[in-house]
């Protein structure tokens, strides 16, 4: 369908995984480590990529990506990378596998400890281009990590940090909507709301980037038209294709920065006692954050443009419209439904204050504001 050269090289079409041998050749590599998870293996997607991608059956594989990628998993995958004599990474899966693959490429050539490369610890300038190439193959339509400049990992001490650099953007993204046809309805909905949140938060970011704004609005409109269809009818190829494009567009807008939804979902996702899905967290937190951001400078005009892109009337209540969408999709409405309790709020708020997304929220936000949003969402 399309070769898109924007931020990185993107092959977007049904059957795009068949282009893997050509892309490896163009990068001058031939011995990739496939970074994925056991769910992808069990679903038969790894075997599909090996076959259609022209890779040998004995291609090195690391399939122990956890639900939220961790420092220990990255280090284990790096050991596998070196032991197998690999020269590249093929990251296959949802956002966790893609983020882990990017971290493995970083640690394959950059000395530890990992935390020194976190953006909030001054790590951006420590990340160089001296990394094995990464080909990202998403199997969900939500995270945008296949074109994102960040990897989010939970360190061994429990902190969930962002590792951000232009050098973290995968060299190639192979976006094959057919890989999402078997995605269950709940994950379709939750990852789709992740894409919706990306488009909204980047559009509301105060940073000046009209190109990203235009992409965000188009991606948001696409998601609003097709997310419910894809969730209801997982075999609808047009819906799957449109949602994969919406997710891609959300990732292309990351250059503007995200906002308070992600500032909170990152530390919540790092809680060891719970395994909280990132997209679901975003869906739950989004209405309360939007109510907070509605009071910011210039918010009225931006909210109007968001409603227009979403096909809503001007008088519509934007936060409520998104809460209603989540309800129709079968997602939880409250953090409490996900097992979250208020006793973790102090830890989460501290993480949110320090999160890299806080600086680009649509309105300046402080610890007390985060606390109120958490209670409102509980």
Beta strands, then each sheet from edge to edge (+ up, - down):
strand 1: 2-5
strand 2: 9-12
strand 3: 32-35
strand 4: 61-62
strand 5: 88-93
strand 6: 133-138
strand 7: 150-154
strand 8: 160-164
strand 9: 172-175
sheet 1: 1+ 2- 9- 6- 5- 3- 4-
sheet 2: 7+ 8-
end
